[in-house]
Amino acid sequence: MSHEASPLALPFPAMPAIAGVTLRVARAGYKNWGRCDLTYVELSPGTAVAGVFTRNVCCSSEVELGREAVKQGRARALVVNAGNSNAFTGYRGREAVEQIMEQVAGHLECPMDEVFVSSTGVIGVPLPKDKARAGIEAALRAEPCGWEEAANTIGTTDTFAKGAWAQAIVDGKTVTLAAIIKGSGMIAPDMATMLGYIFTDCAIEPEFLQQLLSAANQRSFSCITVDSDTSTSDTVLAFATGKAANGPLGSFEDAGADAFAAALDDVCRQLAHLVVRDGEGAQKFIAISVRGAVSDESARKVGLAIANSPLVKTAIAGEDANWGRVVMAVGKAGEPADRDRLSIGFGGTWAAREGQPLADYDEAPVAAHLKGREVSIEVDLGLGDGAATVWTCDLTHGYISINADYRS
């Protein structure tokens, strides 16, 4: 964790424990830092798992193995290494992951593919097997810890710990979801999270959990961007222990399925916003709402073209209401748009309507809006009913400083 918290940081919430989930952290020493960097989560037998992973084709062995293992639908443990992404490390990287899986599976007397591993940090350095083995041994002996300690341990360039939780009534029982996430740069859709982990005591079939997580991802993690770069390691996993003893959810026909899905959506959206709030060098949290597109997916792509534009992001950093840059970004998105129907606003004040600047446009309220920490951009394409909201942050010199010095 960096020392100076983002000005957009939110305090870590008081989160309830989840029955069937035990958190432990240890110091493997993957980098030369005086902090814990290995998180071990033990899950009760029968825990269901679902996951979404990066589409980066240079992904890590952790992602490859996790993508395969998630298909069998059950999990007993999660291990997260911080400081070394173990990506682009060939067979040595894969051997290190398999060693961790084997070591934990031996301890729990479970199949190897019920042990999930994630790693985050510098690319191109094989995960040191000796440090990983010793780190796991230390974690297995460690006292259980709380959510905030685990959230801090999975971080790399994060400036604050990130967590979110929600509850829902399912089959007459209160089920709880608690989640932690890390991420502050190299954040872009498909996946957009760096590393996120959601835990619930709800009883739910793995296939339905996967359906709900994939849908929630489309509306949250795949609607955020910091810098348009998609990491080699991005992973979101959801674990359901079933300890709430509700009738297991298998489809939307089951009592409480809608409520659980809404709670999962809520948690994913909270986590996604927290990642953007910790965008490297970020000073402003930006919500971009697009409507009037030919489809929701088209609206999302237009929104992301705006969100990923360095010209738009630097204009917001400079508190400059340069709506011409938004016009440019809409036009380059590769989606249907009509210059003569396009409307653009900031903070609820329209600057241009139907392809023209407003004759009575007053920039004063827009200028005042852009001085705040939270900025909104509104776009109406005037073509159809498609709508989407995406979230990003501004682009400041701090982003350059953090990433230029990242490996040192």
SEKOL-365954 format. One record per atom (N, C-alpha, C): x negated, y negated, z. Coordinates in steps of 0.001 Angstrom, whole numbers, padded with zeros to 6 digits, always signed. Example, Ala and Ser with C-alpha at 12.3 -4.5 7.8 and 13.67 -1.06 7.14 Angstrom:
! SEKOL-365954
-013190+005690+007800/-012300+004500+007800/-013200+003300+007800/-012850+002250+007080/-013670+001060+007140/-012900-000030+007870/
! end
This chain:
! SEKOL-365954
-000837+001198+000000/+000000+000000+000000/-000878-001257+000000/-000532-002201-000839/-001205-003486-000814/-000781-004220+000456/-001611-005180+000874/-001349-005836+002160/-000243-006870+002074/-000236-007670+001009/+000734-008758+000918/+001992-008275+000208/+003096-008289+000930/+004338-007763+000364/+004869-008682-000720/+005523-008091-001700/+006195-008864-002740/+007156-009859-002104/+007275-011072-002677/+008245-012035-002144/+009689-011554-002326/+009874-010512-003144/+011205-009958-003373/+011473-008734-002497/+010527-008411-001605/+010637-007203-000781/+011875-007232+000111/+012445-006068+000350/+013538-005911+001302/+013058-005036+002448/+013577-005251+003661/+013150-004414+004789/+013578-002968+004600/+012789-002063+005142/+013123-000642+005033/+014351-000370+005908/+015366+000303+005355/+016595+000523+006133/+016424+001604+007195/+017245+001539+008223/+017296+002630+009214/+018083+003767+008568/+017404+004879+008277/+018040+005959+007522/+018206+007194+008402/+019364+007856+008304/+019611+009041+009123/+018823+010249+008628/+018558+011156+009526/+017914+012414+009146/+018888+013244+008312/+018351+014104+007481/+019163+015025+006674/+018902+016441+007184/+019957+017132+007612/+019799+018498+008114/+019189+019381+007030/+018170+020134+007419/+017506+021023+006468/+016316+020401+005775/+015949+019152+006158/+014817+018447+005556/+013847+018041+006661/+012588+018479+006565/+011556+018110+007540/+010396+017447+006814/+010048+016232+007232/+008992+015441+006587/+007719+015476+007414/+006585+015649+006724/+005278+015555+007388/+004300+014848+006450/+003331+014144+007011/+002301+013503+006189/+000927+013839+006736/-000078+013735+005853/-001454+014044+006247/-002411+013224+005401/-003684+013265+005761/-004713+012525+005049/-005593+013519+004289/-005419+013563+002963/-006259+014439+002142/-007524+013705+001698/-007486+012388+001689/-008653+011603+001289/-008887+011604-000212/-007812+011506-000987/-007957+011483-002445/-008681+010230-002925/-008550+009139-002172/-009294+007909-002441/-009994+007501-001153/-010886+006544-001302/-011611+006058-000126/-010758+005018+000590/-009722+005518+001298/-008832+004612+002011/-008456+005239+003352/-008211+004398+004338/-007937+004897+005683/-006454+005082+005923/-005814+005966+005155/-004364+006124+005282/-003977+007540+004872/-002769+007927+005246/-002239+009214+004797/-001902+009125+003308/-002187+010207+002592/-001943+010195+001144/-001356+011516+000640/-000906+012360+001560/-000238+013604+001168/+001057+013732+001969/+002146+013904+001272/+003463+014066+001907/+003943+015489+001663/+004385+016140+002739/+004893+017512+002643/+006318+017530+003194/+007247+017997+002374/+008648+018071+002784/+009083+019527+002742/+009511+020040+003891/+010002+021416+003950/+011528+021403+003877/+012082+022281+003051/+013516+022337+002801/+014060+023693+003221/+015258+023701+003789/+015823+024957+004281/+016104+025904+003108/+016066+027224+003364/+016322+028196+002304/+017670+027939+001631/+017709+028129+000322/+018950+027935-000429/+019177+026526-000914/+018224+025618-000657/+018374+024226-001104/+018440+024157-002628/+019448+023448-003135/+019588+023242-004580/+018691+022091-005014/+018213+022152-006271/+017348+021083-006781/+017757+020719-008201/+017584+019444-008533/+017768+018942-009892/+016683+017906-010136/+016365+017653-011388/+015303+016692-011655/+015389+016042-013011/+014838+014837-013100/+014637+014163-014378/+013172+013734-014428/+012581+013837-015620/+011142+013652-015754/+010807+012711-016901/+009569+012213-016879/+009083+011333-017938/+009190+011999-019304/+009336+011162-020345/+009248+011676-021709/+007874+011387-022316/+006958+010879-021510/+005599+010633-021987/+004974+011973-022389/+004517+012083-023640/+004022+013382-024110/+002648+013726-023540/+001988+012765-022909/+000724+013035-022219/+000980+013229-020719/+002067+013910-020396/+002462+014041-018986/+001516+014972-018232/+001613+014925-016916/+000742+015717-016041/+001231+017159-015936/+000351+018024-015413/+000731+019421-015153/+001856+019486-014125/+001853+018545-013176/+002923+018500-012183/+004286+018377-012854/+004359+017494-013860/+005619+017287-014593/+005972+018539-015392/+005001+019107-016088/+005254+020316-016897/+005782+021460-016028/+005104+021712-014918/+005508+022809-014036/+006841+022512-013355/+007056+021253-012966/+008311+020869-012328/+009490+021001-013271/+009280+020609-014519/+010333+020687-015522/+010786+022138-015722/+009824+023066-015667/+010160+024491-015789/+010838+025003-014523/+010250+024656-013377/+010735+025206-012103/+012148+024729-011774/+012490+023501-012179/+013795+022955-011816/+014930+023754-012467/+014614+024484-013543/+015639+025258-014252/+016210+026380-013391/+015402+026915-012457/+015920+028005-011617/+016759+027476-010448/+016719+026172-010203/+017739+025533-009360/+017561+025558-007860/+016476+026140-007355/+016291+026216-005899/+014923+025667-005503/+014848+025127-004272/+013600+024545-003784/+013413+024830-002301/+012162+025034-001910/+011826+025189-000480/+010885+024105+000010/+010170+023439-000922/+009190+022443-000470/+008863+021457-001578/+008394+020287-001136/+007898+019241-002021/+006564+018746-001476/+005584+018592-002362/+004295+018004-001994/+004035+016821-002916/+003705+015665-002333/+003391+014473-003125/+001983+013993-002773/+001132+013909-003804/-000228+013404-003632/-000295+011967-004129/-000902+011073-003368/-001034+009670-003765/-002512+009313-003946/-002784+008538-004998/-004147+008086-005238/-004793+008747-006437/-004200+009849-006911/-004728+010575-008066/-003546+011178-008815/-003327+010766-010069/-002150+011259-010794/-002373+012656-011364/-003648+013096-011420/-003981+014429-011932/-003478+014609-013366/-003295+013516-014075/-002828+013578-015468/-004023+013478-016413/-003911+014126-017570/-004972+014163-018562/-006218+014815-017966/-005991+015933-017268/-007097+016615-016587/-007213+018082-017008/-006445+018493-018030/-006607+019824-018609/-006357+020960-017644/-007059+022070-017882/-006818+023275-017084/-007186+023076-015619/-008180+022201-015343/-008570+021988-013937/-007443+021334-013155/-006744+020399-013806/-005603+019765-013155/-004492+020762-012885/-004223+021619-013866/-003166+022617-013700/-003525+023602-012588/-004774+024011-012542/-005200+024942-011480/-005000+024336-010099/-005252+023035-009964/-005077+022370-008662/-003612+022391-008236/-002695+022152-009200/-001260+022174-008873/-000839+023593-008482/-001289+024581-009257/-000914+025971-008963/-001464+026418-007619/-002641+025900-007264/-003208+026225-005950/-002312+025703-004828/-001837+024468-004981/-000944+023880-003971/+000345+024695-003875/+000927+025024-005025/+002166+025800-005039/+001978+027150-004351/+000857+027785-004654/+000571+029113-004086/+000351+029025-002580/-000376+028013-002145/-000677+027837-000720/+000600+027614+000094/+001477+026733-000401/+002718+026441+000317/+003684+027625+000234/+003763+028259-000936/+004642+029426-001091/+004223+030558-000158/+002908+030718+000023/+002414+031741+000951/+002825+031437+002377/+002769+030167+002735/+003146+029764+004095/+004644+029978+004324/+005454+029657+003324/+006910+029739+003485/+007478+031103+003075/+006617+031924+002484/+007052+033236+001974/+008213+033066+000987/+007975+032207+000006/+008979+031940-001034/+008308+032016-002399/+009084+032083-003478/+008487+032071-004821/+007744+030760-005090/+006683+030836-005891/+005896+029641-006215/+006737+028557-006876/+007706+028975-007711/+008457+027962-008453/+009522+027274-007610/+009540+027555-006303/+010392+026794-005391/+009594+025716-004657/+008327+025555-005043/+007471+024500-004488/+007237+023460-005584/+007660+022232-005335/+007542+021157-006320/+006407+020220-005924/+005610+019830-006916/+004436+018990-006659/+004489+017753-007553/+004196+016596-006980/+004039+015355-007747/+002718+014713-007341/+002101+014021-008299/+000885+013274-007994/+000962+011923-008689/+000390+010907-008053/+000465+009552-008605/-000826+008806-008303/-001271+008020-009264/-002500+007255-009072/-003284+007184-010367/-004593+007193-010259/-005466+007042-011423/-005357+008251-012347/-005310+007988-013655/-005239+009037-014678/-006644+009479-015062/-006810+010795-015314/-008046+011299-015902/-009050+011873-014927/-008700+011961-013662/-009594+012555-012653/-008911+013785-012081/-009492+014994-012264/-008848+016194-011727/-008640+016089-010219/-007480+016558-009750/-007199+016556-008314/-008205+017486-007625/-008976+016997-006653/-009974+017859-006001/-009309+018964-005185/-009598+020206-005552/-008925+021346-004929/-009231+021461-003441/-010476+021172-003068/-010835+021312-001651/-010071+020308-000792/-009954+019085-001289/-009213+018072-000526/-007726+018417-000475/-007195+018927-001586/-005782+019308-001613/-005515+020431-000612/-006388+021445-000595/-006182+022580+000319/-006233+022122+001771/-007246+021309+002100/-007381+020827+003476/-006217+019902+003840/-005784+019116+002884/-004659+018208+003129/-003379+018966+003421/-003129+020035+002670/-001942+020868+002912/-002026+021514+004289/-003197+022044+004628/-003370+022668+005953/-003072+021670+007060/-003561+020446+006899/-003318+019409+007912/-001833+019064+007982/-001183+019013+006817/+000244+018667+006790/+001088+019742+007464/+000729+021003+007254/+001487+022102+007857/+001402+022070+009383/+000309+021496+009912/+000120+021413+011376/+000668+020111+011958/+000956+019143+011088/+001325+017798+011561/+002703+017788+012211/+002905+016798+013074/+004223+016586+013673/+005161+016003+012619/+006445+016325+012662/+007388+015726+011717/+007399+014197+011848/+007659+013523+010735/+007675+012059+010733/+008994+011549+010168/+009141+010227+010128/+010374+009616+009641/+010271+009190+008187/+011378+008668+007678/+011461+008286+006269/+010459+007198+005888/+010308+006190+006740/+009442+005073+006357/+007986+005508+006237/+007546+006382+007138/+006172+006879+007072/+005958+007671+005782/+006937+008491+005427/+006843+009259+004177/+006850+008324+002972/+007696+007291+003008/+007773+006337+001895/+006460+005578+001724/+005830+005219+002833/+004527+004554+002754/+003461+005481+002183/+003537+006753+002533/+002501+007709+002134/+002532+008015+000643/+003700+007975-000006/+003756+008262-001444/+003372+007055-002291/+003155+005889-001686/+002881+004670-002441/+001457+004589-002951/+001255+003768-004002/-000101+003457-004478/-000269+001936-004494/+000122+001273-005582/+000023-000200-005595/+001283-000848-005032/+002202-000053-004492/+003408-000620-003861/+003016-001592-002752/+003814-002634-002578/+003535-003576-001487/+004506-003419-000325/+005559-002599-000502/+006459-002322+000620/+007094-000945+000431/+007447-000325+001560/+008087+000990+001518/+009525+000847+001042/+009981+001828+000262/+011290+001727-000377/+012165+002918-000003/+013356+002634+000524/+014288+003695+000868/+015719+003220+000703/+016632+004169+000526/+018053+003844+000394/+018863+005041+000862/+020085+004771+001320/+020937+005885+001740/+022398+005531+001539/+023225+006554+001557/+024668+006373+001388/+025383+007584+001973/+026688+007457+002167/+027491+008581+002653/+028766+008689+001822/+029346+009881+001842/+030603+010114+001133/+031399+011174+001889/+032703+011158+001719/+033553+012208+002290/+033791+013258+001213/+033363+014484+001491/+033500+015588+000547/+034185+016749+001258/+035343+017129+000772/+036060+018268+001362/+036289+018052+002865/+036571+016801+003248/+036828+016489+004652/+035591+016352+005510/+034409+016558+004935/+033153+016442+005687/+032410+015178+005243/+031702+014541+006184/+030842+013414+005823/+029509+013959+005342/+029167+013678+004090/+027852+014082+003579/+026978+012838+003456/+025691+013031+003665/+024743+011917+003688/+023684+012110+002608/+023293+011015+001966/+022180+011014+001025/+021137+010034+001537/+019879+010450+001558/+018769+009572+001934/+017665+009759+000905/+017009+008658+000522/+016045+008743-000569/+014891+007780-000363/+013731+008163-000902/+012556+007292-000918/+012013+007245-002344/+011310+006182-002655/+010776+006015-004009/+009491+005213-003945/+008602+005433-004921/+007434+004567-005080/+007374+004122-006526/+006834+002939-006730/+006696+002434-008079/+006616+000932-008073/+005703+000386-008872/+005634-001069-008973/+005088-001538-010308/+004484-000655-011083/+004027-001006-012420/+004106+000233-013288/+003812+000099-014588/+003959+001201-015534/+005340+001823-015380/+006344+000941-015384/+007728+001359-015137/+008529+001102-016401/+009037+002128-017019/+009926+001922-018162/+010862+003107-018296/+011931+002947-019007/+012944+004000-019075/+012403+005329-019583/+013139+006375-019259/+012886+007753-019722/+011576+008315-019196/+011330+008426-018045/+011899+007949-016804/+011381+006566-016445/+011977+005990-015434/+011561+004643-015086/+011181+004495-013639/+010861+005535-012986/+010789+005435-011551/+009446+005577-010925/+008490+005986-011593/+007328+006566-010935/+007813+007813-010201/+007887+007793-008889/+008274+009000-008145/+009406+008678-007184/+010525+009404-007301/+011665+009201-006416/+012228+010532-005942/+012638+010571-004678/+013135+011818-004084/+014404+011537-003299/+015464+012275-003644/+016770+012102-003028/+017108+013378-002273/+017528+013230-001035/+017856+014383-000189/+019285+014239+000320/+020034+015330+000279/+021404+015297+000797/+021735+016610+001490/+022656+016534+002448/+023115+017751+003123/+024360+018324+002453/+024769+017739+001331/+025947+018211+000604/+025695+019602+000029/+026724+020452+000048/+026654+021735-000650/+027114+021504-002088/+026236+021787-003040/+026536+021508-004446/+025762+022488-005312/+026382+022947-006378/+025710+023860-007302/+024620+023116-008068/+023452+023765-008303/+022350+023077-008989/+022736+022495-010347/+023573+023218-011105/+023941+022738-012438/+024745+021440-012357/+025638+021343-011376/+026447+020134-011228/+025593+018992-010695/+024675+019312-009771/+023751+018300-009259/+022916+017734-010409/+022472+018607-011318/+021694+018152-012478/+022530+017239-013368/+023774+017606-013586/+024680+016789-014406/+024839+015393-013808/+025054+015345-012497/+025268+014057-011825/+023993+013216-011800/+022837+013865-011556/+021575+013125-011501/+021222+012563-012876/+021411+013353-013924/+021110+012872-015279/+021974+011665-015626/+023258+011717-015247/+024162+010594-015515/+023768+009366-014704/+023433+009567-013427/+023029+008444-012575/+021746+007806-013092/+020829+008629-013581/+019572+008135-014138/+019816+007183-015306/+020759+007536-016171/+021043+006698-017339/+021520+005306-016946/+022185+005209-015790/+022745+003923-015352/+021826+003170-014385/+020701+003761-014027/+019847+003123-013018/+018386+003099-013454/+017685+004229-013293/+016253+004253-013588/+015962+003992-015060/+016876+004381-015942/+016677+004131-017367/+017211+002764-017781/+017527+001920-016799/+017938+000536-017066/+017007-000455-016383/+015803+000004-016012/+014836-000923-015420/+013535-000871-016205/+012814-001972-016171/+011492-002016-016773/+010687-003110-016086/+009408-002847-015895/+008491-003872-015408/+007595-004326-016552/+007090-003346-017324/+006094-003697-018338/+006194-002862-019616/+007265-002118-019775/+007541-001282-020958/+006663-000043-021039/+005776+000184-020078/+004926+001369-020113/+005576+002515-019340/+005625+003692-019984/+006229+004876-019382/+005117+005751-018828/+005135+006011-017554/+004042+006720-016888/+003945+008174-017323/+002781+008739-017098/+002547+010166-017362/+003149+011058-016282/+003621+010471-015192/+003974+011270-014009/+005393+011060-013504/+006159+010168-014138/+007468+009785-013600/+008379+010979-013335/+008923+011020-012147/+009757+012144-011712/+010782+011642-010706/+012027+012101-010839/+013020+011951-009781/+013590+013333-009499/+013539+013732-008248/+014079+015030-007837/+015166+014818-006797/+016230+015597-006906/+017308+015577-005910/+017404+016954-005265/+017436+016968-003947/+017495+018216-003175/+018755+018217-002317/+019501+019313-002350/+020743+019418-001577/+020697+020661-000699/+020652+020444+000622/+020456+021563+001552/+021739+022340+001849/+022892+021708+001632/+024165+022387+001905/+024559+022430+003364/+023798+021767+004229/+024031+021860+005676/+025292+021121+006148/+025886+020307+005276/+027138+019628+005667/+028310+020607+005704/+028098+021795+005112/+029093+022892+005164/+030416+022519+004502/+030364+021633+003519/+031557+021361+002709/+031741+022498+001702/+032933+022596+001137/+033123+023543+000039/+032196+023141-001090/+031348+024055-001600/+030333+023664-002588/+030947+022993-003815/+030343+021873-004220/+030799+021161-005409/+030254+021855-006653/+031152+022132-007608/+030719+022768-008837/+031168+022022-010076/+032128+021101-009902/+032622+020308-011026/+033416+019131-010476/+033847+018244-011364/+034641+017094-010941/+036043+017486-010490/+036401+018769-010691/+037701+019252-010213/+037708+019411-008689/+036527+019527-008080/+036440+019821-006646/+036665+018562-005805/+037289+018760-004654/+037594+017643-003752/+036320+016922-003327/+036293+015616-003531/+035155+014813-003089/+034039+014678-004107/+034173+015347-005266/+033105+015269-006269/+032906+013837-006759/+034016+013130-006985/+033913+011734-007436/+033213+010864-006395/+033537+011103-005134/+032935+010310-004056/+031431+010582-003960/+031044+011861-004099/+029618+012192-004040/+028883+011574-005232/+029478+011675-006409/+028855+011098-007607/+028660+009596-007441/+029660+008912-006868/+029558+007463-006653/+028444+007131-005662/+028312+007954-004605/+027248+007735-003618/+025869+007953-004242/+025750+008977-005092/+024482+009239-005778/+024136+008087-006717/+025124+007596-007459/+024913+006433-008331/+024430+005229-007525/+025053+005016-006374/+024720+003881-005509/+023267+003967-005047/+022861+005152-004581/+021489+005338-004096/+020487+005131-005233/+020770+005687-006410/+019850+005541-007540/+019719+004079-007960/+020841+003357-007949/+020791+001941-008324/+019996+001136-007294/+020216+001409-006012/+019434+000734-004965/+017934+000980-005162/+017567+002244-005405/+016157+002588-005581/+015569+001889-006800/+016327+001890-007905/+015845+001257-009131/+015576-000228-008907/+016484-000895-008194/+016301-002319-007913/+015073-002556-007034/+014836-001666-006087/+013670-001818-005203/+012369-001731-005994/+012323-000840-006985/+011126-000712-007812/+010869-002008-008574/+011918-002585-009156/+011758-003847-009886/+011326-004960-008937/+011872-004969-007729/+011508-005999-006752/+010032-005919-006378/+009415-004767-006624/+007987-004622-006327/+007174-004586-007611/+007743-005098-008703/+006989-005178-009952/+005679-005905-009705/+004620-005412-010288/+003295-005959-009979/+003227-007446-010329/+002961-008251-009321/+002898-009695-009493/+004250-010384-009565/+005333-009628-009360/+006677-010191-009543/+006985-011301-008549/+007615-012346-009061/+008104-013444-008235/+009619-013599-008351/+010202-013005-009417/+011641-013157-009652/+012252-011825-010090/+013425-011527-009565/+014216-010345-009924/+015231-010794-010968/+015211-010159-012142/+016020-010624-013272/+017047-009562-013656/+018313-009949-013687/+019388-009080-014174/+019817-009598-015546/+019834-008703-016529/+020211-009082-017893/+021484-008335-018260/+022584-009077-018425/+023881-008476-018739/+024201-008719-020203/+024425-007627-020921/+024733-007707-022352/+026143-007178-022569/+026954-007921-023264/+028287-007438-023625/+028543-007775-025091/+029674-007248-025591/+030019-007515-026987/+029189-006720-027982/+028528-005643-027516/+027725-004808-028417/+028608-003752-029077/+028059-003070-030082/+028850-002049-030782/+029034-000801-029919/+028163-000598-028922/+028297+000523-027983/+027541+000191-026713/+027799+000954-025648/+027066+000744-024389/+025574+000999-024586/+025235+002036-025348/+023822+002360-025566/+023130+001257-026365/+023836+000694-027341/+023275-000422-028103/+023045-001626-027189/+023999-001873-026281/+023845-002975-025323/+022625-002762-024439/+022412-001504-024013/+021251-001188-023163/+019947-001457-023905/+019906-001083-025187/+018681-001289-025966/+018402-002769-026187/+019448-003549-026417/+019277-004997-026564/+018776-005590-025248/+019389-005150-024148/+018966-005640-022832/+017511-005334-022555/+017073-004121-022917/+015681-003742-022672/+014716-004499-023578/+015148-004822-024802/+014291-005633-025677/+014037-007006-025047/+015079-007559-024429/+014915-008845-023722/+014026-008660-022498/+014324-007603-021723/+013603-007363-020470/+012130-007074-020700/+011793-006480-021847/+010398-006120-022130/+009637-007204-022892/+010292-008301-023220/+009619-009357-023975/+008681-010161-023082/+007372-010131-023344/+006457-010965-022548/+006814-012449-022642/+007331-012881-023803/+007690-014300-023951/+008868-014670-023052/+009873-013797-022976/+011006-014059-022076/+010536-014039-020633/+009748-013034-020287/+009340-012844-018890/+008418-013967-018409/+007552-014460-019303/+006690-015576-018899/+007481-016880-018837/+008498-017023-019692/+009352-018217-019604/+010055-018262-018251/+010565-017108-017805/+011231-017061-016497/+010222-017334-015387/+009015-016796-015529/+007971-017068-014523/+007692-018560-014434/+007738-019241-015579/+007497-020686-015611/+008740-021518-015381/+009866-020812-015068/+011148-021479-014793/+011572-022377-015958/+011349-021830-017186/+011657-022556-018418/+012898-021933-019061/+013963-022706-019212/+015224-022206-019784/+015132-022139-021306/+014170-021394-021801/+013910-021314-023234/+014762-020207-023836/+016025-020526-024128/+016935-019491-024601/+016592-019014-025997/+015774-019770-026730/+015315-019334-028048/+014537-018032-027979/+013836-017807-026858/+013097-016555-026695/+014050-015375-026524/+015196-015620-025917/+016204-014561-025788/+016779-014231-027164/+017029-015265-027979/+017496-015048-029352/+016501-014156-030097/+015219-014483-029990/+014175-013701-030645/+014237-012238-030221/+014363-011998-028913/+014353-010634-028397/+015570-009839-028857/+016728-010499-028907/+017931-009834-029424/+017703-009422-030873/+017124-010323-031656/+016928-010071-033076/+015932-008977-033386/+014979-008731-032479/+013949-007715-032743/+014337-006341-032187/+015482-006241-031519/+015833-005014-030799/+016123-003835-031721/+016390-004130-033004/+016721-003050-033918/+018151-002566-033781/+018980-003351-033113/+020394-003013-032903/+021267-004030-033640/+022521-003650-033962/+023417-004600-034644/+023575-005900-033857/+023377-007016-034528/+023548-008344-033920/+023833-009330-035050/+024549-010388-034731/+024907-011404-035718/+024566-012762-035127/+023621-013425-035768/+023160-014729-035268/+024322-015684-035017/+025338-015631-035879/+026426-016609-035803/+027508-016223-034793/+027335-015084-034122/+028288-014702-033080/+027638-014649-031705/+026344-014877-031648/+025556-014680-030430/+025739-015831-029437/+025987-015450-028162/+026084-016438-027079/+025096-016071-025981/+024456-017088-025383/+023420-016851-024369/+023605-017816-023204/+023489-017277-021988/+023603-018114-020802/+022611-017703-019723/+022418-018597-018750/+021575-018337-017585/+022376-018669-016338/+022460-017739-015398/+023125-018023-014128/+024563-018450-014269/+025241-017956-015313/+026654-018277-015496/+026910-019553-016280/+025850-020222-016709/+025998-021429-017532/+025606-021102-018963/+026537-021262-019904/+026237-020963-021303/+025379-022060-021914/+024281-021639-022577/+023411-022585-023272/+023754-022641-024756/+024172-021479-025296/+024533-021410-026717/+025746-020509-026861/+026683-020895-027735/+027881-020089-027993/+028033-019900-029489/+028260-018637-029860/+028539-018295-031261/+027524-018931-032218/+026253-018700-031869/+025180-019069-032791/+024720-020502-032759/+025276-021312-031836/+024876-022717-031814/+024685-023216-030383/+023754-024142-030185/+023638-024762-028862/+024910-025542-028545/+025324-025507-027298/+026532-026237-026893/+026262-027743-026946/+027190-028483-027510/+027015-029936-027650/+026877-030610-026295/+027609-030076-025285/+027574-030710-023960/+026722-029904-022974/+025755-029135-023505/+024902-028303-022644/+024110-029165-021665/+024251-028835-020390/+023525-029543-019331/+022515-028548-018744/+021235-028824-018919/+020205-027885-018478/+019962-027945-016970/+020478-028946-016295/+020182-029117-014863/+020584-027901-014023/+021830-027366-014139/+022168-026200-013322/+021350-024964-013700/+020979-024851-014970/+020135-023723-015388/+018748-023854-014777/+018183-025036-014829/+016858-025268-014237/+016868-024943-012749/+017952-025325-012064/+018067-025035-010632/+018159-023528-010404/+018919-022841-011261/+019068-021383-011141/+017718-020680-011311/+016918-021134-012277/+015644-020477-012561/+014609-020702-011470/+014851-021657-010582/+013916-021878-009466/+014116-020840-008356/+015223-020114-008406/+015499-019124-007372/+014736-017827-007585/+014810-016928-006592/+014146-015625-006678/+014938-014651-007547/+016248-014851-007667/+017087-013931-008434/+017680-014679-009617/+017408-014176-010807/+017780-014851-012054/+018682-013934-012864/+019713-014508-013486/+020559-013708-014364/+020568-014313-015760/+020533-013420-016754/+020643-013814-018156/+021872-013108-018716/+022745-013865-019393/+023953-013279-019968/+023885-013389-021486/+024219-012289-022154/+024232-012255-023614/+025559-011666-024076/+026226-012346-025010/+027433-011808-025636/+027177-011735-027136/+027162-010503-027670/+026863-010304-029088/+028083-010550-029981/+029295-010500-029379/+030504-010802-030131/+030860-009783-031197/+030419-008532-031019/+030645-007513-032053/+031609-006407-031640/+031665-006088-030341/+032466-004943-029918/+032659-004920-028421/+032880-003702-027870/+033177-003560-026439/+032006-003009-025635/+030857-002782-026279/+029712-002194-025577/+029116-003157-024565/+028756-002628-023393/+028181-003466-022333/+027159-002680-021527/+026169-003382-020985/+025163-002763-020112/+024467-003857-019326/+023936-003462-018176/+023087-004361-017397/+021739-003680-017187/+020675-004408-017424/+019330-003892-017151/+018630-004862-016209/+017590-004363-015554/+016903-005170-014546/+015410-005178-014806/+014797-006324-014597/+013352-006443-014764/+012852-007542-013826/+011574-007886-013977/+010991-008973-013190/+010207-009873-014128/+009751-010995-013613/+008973-011906-014438/+007545-011374-014604/+006802-012003-015508/+005425-011586-015786/+004503-012728-015390/+003683-012465-014365/+002819-013504-013808/+001357-013087-013907/+000472-014004-013548/-000956-013681-013558/-001261-012571-012560/-000421-012428-011537/-000640-011363-010554/-000639-009973-011173/+000168-009775-012216/+000215-008479-012901/-001146-008156-013498/-001763-009155-014127/-003089-008960-014740/-004107-008627-013653/-004099-009386-012560/-005084-009191-011491/-004990-007784-010900/-003761-007329-010622/-003582-006015-010000/-004098-004921-010934/-003733-004991-012207/-004074-003909-013126/-005508-003971-013635/-006104-005165-013660/-007512-005266-014068/-008422-004661-012997/-007981-004717-011750/-008804-004236-010624/-008361-002868-010128/-007456-002185-010854/-006761-001009-010324/-007696+000112-009902/-008742+000381-010695/-009578+001554-010391/-010654+001267-009360/-010897-000006-009063/-011995-000338-008151/-011571-000195-006696/
! end
